Amino acid sequence: MVPKRLKDARRNAGISQEKLAEMVDVEGINIRSRISSYEVGRVDPPFSLMVKIAAALNYPECYFYTVDDALAETILNIHLNKNNSSTNPYLNTINHAEKLCAELHEFLKKASSN
Protein backbone atom coordinates (compact mmCIF):
# COMPACT_ATOMS: atom_id res chain seq x y z
CA MET A 1 0.00 0.00 0.00
CA VAL A 2 1.11 3.57 -0.70
CA PRO A 3 0.72 5.26 2.73
CA LYS A 4 0.58 8.84 1.41
CA ARG A 5 -2.52 8.00 -0.64
CA LEU A 6 -4.40 6.88 2.45
CA LYS A 7 -3.62 10.14 4.24
CA ASP A 8 -4.52 12.24 1.18
CA ALA A 9 -7.78 10.35 0.63
CA ARG A 10 -8.80 10.74 4.27
CA ARG A 11 -7.97 14.46 4.24
CA ASN A 12 -9.81 14.95 0.93
CA ALA A 13 -12.86 13.38 2.56
CA GLY A 14 -12.50 15.88 5.39
CA ILE A 15 -12.50 13.33 8.18
CA SER A 16 -10.20 12.76 11.11
CA GLN A 17 -8.19 9.65 11.80
CA GLU A 18 -10.52 8.86 14.70
CA LYS A 19 -13.61 9.20 12.52
CA LEU A 20 -12.15 6.94 9.83
CA ALA A 21 -11.24 4.34 12.46
CA GLU A 22 -14.82 4.44 13.76
CA MET A 23 -16.26 4.17 10.22
CA VAL A 24 -14.32 0.98 9.49
CA ASP A 25 -14.56 -0.53 12.99
CA VAL A 26 -10.87 -0.37 13.92
CA GLU A 27 -10.59 -1.56 17.48
CA GLY A 28 -7.98 -1.00 20.13
CA ILE A 29 -6.79 1.39 22.79
CA ASN A 30 -5.54 4.16 20.51
CA ILE A 31 -7.36 3.90 17.18
CA ARG A 32 -5.99 7.24 15.96
CA SER A 33 -2.47 5.91 16.42
CA ARG A 34 -3.28 2.84 14.36
CA ILE A 35 -4.57 4.91 11.42
CA SER A 36 -1.54 7.17 11.78
CA SER A 37 0.73 4.12 11.58
CA TYR A 38 -0.92 3.13 8.32
CA GLU A 39 -0.65 6.65 6.89
CA VAL A 40 3.08 6.96 7.54
CA GLY A 41 3.89 3.39 6.51
CA ARG A 42 5.02 2.02 9.88
CA VAL A 43 2.49 -0.78 9.56
CA ASP A 44 0.68 -2.18 6.51
CA PRO A 45 -3.04 -2.60 7.10
CA PRO A 46 -4.58 -5.93 6.14
CA PHE A 47 -6.20 -5.93 2.70
CA SER A 48 -9.61 -6.63 4.23
CA LEU A 49 -9.31 -3.40 6.22
CA MET A 50 -8.22 -1.46 3.14
CA VAL A 51 -11.33 -2.69 1.34
CA LYS A 52 -13.44 -1.18 4.14
CA ILE A 53 -11.41 2.04 4.12
CA ALA A 54 -11.70 2.36 0.34
CA ALA A 55 -15.47 1.90 0.52
CA ALA A 56 -15.78 4.42 3.36
CA LEU A 57 -13.79 7.00 1.40
CA ASN A 58 -15.37 6.12 -1.98
CA TYR A 59 -12.04 5.16 -3.54
CA PRO A 60 -11.23 2.00 -5.50
CA GLU A 61 -9.00 -0.41 -3.54
CA CYS A 62 -6.41 -0.55 -6.31
CA TYR A 63 -5.82 3.21 -5.97
CA PHE A 64 -4.05 2.56 -2.68
CA TYR A 65 -1.81 -0.18 -4.11
CA THR A 66 -0.82 1.20 -7.51
CA VAL A 67 2.76 2.47 -7.32
CA ASP A 68 2.60 4.78 -10.36
CA ASP A 69 1.04 8.10 -9.31
CA ALA A 70 -0.30 8.96 -12.77
CA LEU A 71 -1.97 5.57 -13.09
CA ALA A 72 -3.45 5.89 -9.59
CA GLU A 73 -4.90 9.28 -10.52
CA THR A 74 -6.37 7.84 -13.73
CA ILE A 75 -7.91 4.96 -11.78
CA LEU A 76 -9.44 7.40 -9.32
CA ASN A 77 -10.83 9.61 -12.10
CA ILE A 78 -12.39 6.61 -13.83
CA HIS A 79 -13.90 5.50 -10.53
CA LEU A 80 -15.32 8.90 -9.66
CA ASN A 81 -16.65 9.57 -13.17
CA LYS A 82 -17.59 6.01 -14.12
CA ASN A 83 -21.11 6.96 -15.17
CA ASN A 84 -20.27 10.27 -16.78
CA SER A 85 -19.04 9.78 -20.33
CA SER A 86 -18.57 13.53 -20.85
CA THR A 87 -15.74 13.59 -18.27
CA ASN A 88 -14.44 10.07 -18.74
CA PRO A 89 -12.70 9.44 -22.08
CA TYR A 90 -12.19 5.79 -21.14
CA LEU A 91 -15.94 5.36 -20.77
CA ASN A 92 -16.45 7.07 -24.15
CA THR A 93 -14.22 4.42 -25.71
CA ILE A 94 -16.12 1.61 -24.01
CA ASN A 95 -19.49 3.06 -25.06
CA HIS A 96 -18.26 3.46 -28.64
CA ALA A 97 -16.96 -0.12 -28.72
CA GLU A 98 -20.26 -1.44 -27.35
CA LYS A 99 -22.17 0.48 -30.02
CA LEU A 100 -19.93 -0.85 -32.78
CA CYS A 101 -20.35 -4.41 -31.50
CA ALA A 102 -24.13 -4.03 -31.44
CA GLU A 103 -24.12 -2.67 -35.01
CA LEU A 104 -21.86 -5.50 -36.18
CA HIS A 105 -24.09 -8.05 -34.50
CA GLU A 106 -27.16 -6.62 -36.28
CA PHE A 107 -25.33 -6.55 -39.61
CA LEU A 108 -24.22 -10.19 -39.26
CA LYS A 109 -27.71 -11.21 -38.19
CA LYS A 110 -29.22 -9.60 -41.31
CA ALA A 111 -26.51 -10.99 -43.57
CA SER A 112 -27.02 -14.55 -42.30
CA SER A 113 -30.78 -14.37 -42.88
CA ASN A 114 -30.33 -13.45 -46.57
DOPA-47784 format. One record per residue (C-alpha): residue in one letter; x, y, z. Coordinates in pm, whole numbers, plus 50000, padded with zeros to 5 digits. Layout:
% residues N
<aa: A | c1: X | c2: Y | c3: Z>
...
END
This chain:
% residues 114
<aa: M | c1: 50000 | c2: 50000 | c3: 50000>
<aa: V | c1: 50111 | c2: 50357 | c3: 49930>
<aa: P | c1: 50072 | c2: 50526 | c3: 50273>
<aa: K | c1: 50058 | c2: 50884 | c3: 50141>
<aa: R | c1: 49748 | c2: 50800 | c3: 49936>
<aa: L | c1: 49560 | c2: 50688 | c3: 50245>
<aa: K | c1: 49638 | c2: 51014 | c3: 50424>
<aa: D | c1: 49548 | c2: 51224 | c3: 50118>
<aa: A | c1: 49222 | c2: 51035 | c3: 50063>
<aa: R | c1: 49120 | c2: 51074 | c3: 50427>
<aa: R | c1: 49203 | c2: 51446 | c3: 50424>
<aa: N | c1: 49019 | c2: 51495 | c3: 50093>
<aa: A | c1: 48714 | c2: 51338 | c3: 50256>
<aa: G | c1: 48750 | c2: 51588 | c3: 50539>
<aa: I | c1: 48750 | c2: 51333 | c3: 50818>
<aa: S | c1: 48980 | c2: 51276 | c3: 51111>
<aa: Q | c1: 49181 | c2: 50965 | c3: 51180>
<aa: E | c1: 48948 | c2: 50886 | c3: 51470>
<aa: K | c1: 48639 | c2: 50920 | c3: 51252>
<aa: L | c1: 48785 | c2: 50694 | c3: 50983>
<aa: A | c1: 48876 | c2: 50434 | c3: 51246>
<aa: E | c1: 48518 | c2: 50444 | c3: 51376>
<aa: M | c1: 48374 | c2: 50417 | c3: 51022>
<aa: V | c1: 48568 | c2: 50098 | c3: 50949>
<aa: D | c1: 48544 | c2: 49947 | c3: 51299>
<aa: V | c1: 48913 | c2: 49963 | c3: 51392>
<aa: E | c1: 48941 | c2: 49844 | c3: 51748>
<aa: G | c1: 49202 | c2: 49900 | c3: 52013>
<aa: I | c1: 49321 | c2: 50139 | c3: 52279>
<aa: N | c1: 49446 | c2: 50416 | c3: 52051>
<aa: I | c1: 49264 | c2: 50390 | c3: 51718>
<aa: R | c1: 49401 | c2: 50724 | c3: 51596>
<aa: S | c1: 49753 | c2: 50591 | c3: 51642>
<aa: R | c1: 49672 | c2: 50284 | c3: 51436>
<aa: I | c1: 49543 | c2: 50491 | c3: 51142>
<aa: S | c1: 49846 | c2: 50717 | c3: 51178>
<aa: S | c1: 50073 | c2: 50412 | c3: 51158>
<aa: Y | c1: 49908 | c2: 50313 | c3: 50832>
<aa: E | c1: 49935 | c2: 50665 | c3: 50689>
<aa: V | c1: 50308 | c2: 50696 | c3: 50754>
<aa: G | c1: 50389 | c2: 50339 | c3: 50651>
<aa: R | c1: 50502 | c2: 50202 | c3: 50988>
<aa: V | c1: 50249 | c2: 49922 | c3: 50956>
<aa: D | c1: 50068 | c2: 49782 | c3: 50651>
<aa: P | c1: 49696 | c2: 49740 | c3: 50710>
<aa: P | c1: 49542 | c2: 49407 | c3: 50614>
<aa: F | c1: 49380 | c2: 49407 | c3: 50270>
<aa: S | c1: 49039 | c2: 49337 | c3: 50423>
<aa: L | c1: 49069 | c2: 49660 | c3: 50622>
<aa: M | c1: 49178 | c2: 49854 | c3: 50314>
<aa: V | c1: 48867 | c2: 49731 | c3: 50134>
<aa: K | c1: 48656 | c2: 49882 | c3: 50414>
<aa: I | c1: 48859 | c2: 50204 | c3: 50412>
<aa: A | c1: 48830 | c2: 50236 | c3: 50034>
<aa: A | c1: 48453 | c2: 50190 | c3: 50052>
<aa: A | c1: 48422 | c2: 50442 | c3: 50336>
<aa: L | c1: 48621 | c2: 50700 | c3: 50140>
<aa: N | c1: 48463 | c2: 50612 | c3: 49802>
<aa: Y | c1: 48796 | c2: 50516 | c3: 49646>
<aa: P | c1: 48877 | c2: 50200 | c3: 49450>
<aa: E | c1: 49100 | c2: 49959 | c3: 49646>
<aa: C | c1: 49359 | c2: 49945 | c3: 49369>
<aa: Y | c1: 49418 | c2: 50321 | c3: 49403>
<aa: F | c1: 49595 | c2: 50256 | c3: 49732>
<aa: Y | c1: 49819 | c2: 49982 | c3: 49589>
<aa: T | c1: 49918 | c2: 50120 | c3: 49249>
<aa: V | c1: 50276 | c2: 50247 | c3: 49268>
<aa: D | c1: 50260 | c2: 50478 | c3: 48964>
<aa: D | c1: 50104 | c2: 50810 | c3: 49069>
<aa: A | c1: 49970 | c2: 50896 | c3: 48723>
<aa: L | c1: 49803 | c2: 50557 | c3: 48691>
<aa: A | c1: 49655 | c2: 50589 | c3: 49041>
<aa: E | c1: 49510 | c2: 50928 | c3: 48948>
<aa: T | c1: 49363 | c2: 50784 | c3: 48627>
<aa: I | c1: 49209 | c2: 50496 | c3: 48822>
<aa: L | c1: 49056 | c2: 50740 | c3: 49068>
<aa: N | c1: 48917 | c2: 50961 | c3: 48790>
<aa: I | c1: 48761 | c2: 50661 | c3: 48617>
<aa: H | c1: 48610 | c2: 50550 | c3: 48947>
<aa: L | c1: 48468 | c2: 50890 | c3: 49034>
<aa: N | c1: 48335 | c2: 50957 | c3: 48683>
<aa: K | c1: 48241 | c2: 50601 | c3: 48588>
<aa: N | c1: 47889 | c2: 50696 | c3: 48483>
<aa: N | c1: 47973 | c2: 51027 | c3: 48322>
<aa: S | c1: 48096 | c2: 50978 | c3: 47967>
<aa: S | c1: 48143 | c2: 51353 | c3: 47915>
<aa: T | c1: 48426 | c2: 51359 | c3: 48173>
<aa: N | c1: 48556 | c2: 51007 | c3: 48126>
<aa: P | c1: 48730 | c2: 50944 | c3: 47792>
<aa: Y | c1: 48781 | c2: 50579 | c3: 47886>
<aa: L | c1: 48406 | c2: 50536 | c3: 47923>
<aa: N | c1: 48355 | c2: 50707 | c3: 47585>
<aa: T | c1: 48578 | c2: 50442 | c3: 47429>
<aa: I | c1: 48388 | c2: 50161 | c3: 47599>
<aa: N | c1: 48051 | c2: 50306 | c3: 47494>
<aa: H | c1: 48174 | c2: 50346 | c3: 47136>
<aa: A | c1: 48304 | c2: 49988 | c3: 47128>
<aa: E | c1: 47974 | c2: 49856 | c3: 47265>
<aa: K | c1: 47783 | c2: 50048 | c3: 46998>
<aa: L | c1: 48007 | c2: 49915 | c3: 46722>
<aa: C | c1: 47965 | c2: 49559 | c3: 46850>
<aa: A | c1: 47587 | c2: 49597 | c3: 46856>
<aa: E | c1: 47588 | c2: 49733 | c3: 46499>
<aa: L | c1: 47814 | c2: 49450 | c3: 46382>
<aa: H | c1: 47591 | c2: 49195 | c3: 46550>
<aa: E | c1: 47284 | c2: 49338 | c3: 46372>
<aa: F | c1: 47467 | c2: 49345 | c3: 46039>
<aa: L | c1: 47578 | c2: 48981 | c3: 46074>
<aa: K | c1: 47229 | c2: 48879 | c3: 46181>
<aa: K | c1: 47078 | c2: 49040 | c3: 45869>
<aa: A | c1: 47349 | c2: 48901 | c3: 45643>
<aa: S | c1: 47298 | c2: 48545 | c3: 45770>
<aa: S | c1: 46922 | c2: 48563 | c3: 45712>
<aa: N | c1: 46967 | c2: 48655 | c3: 45343>
END
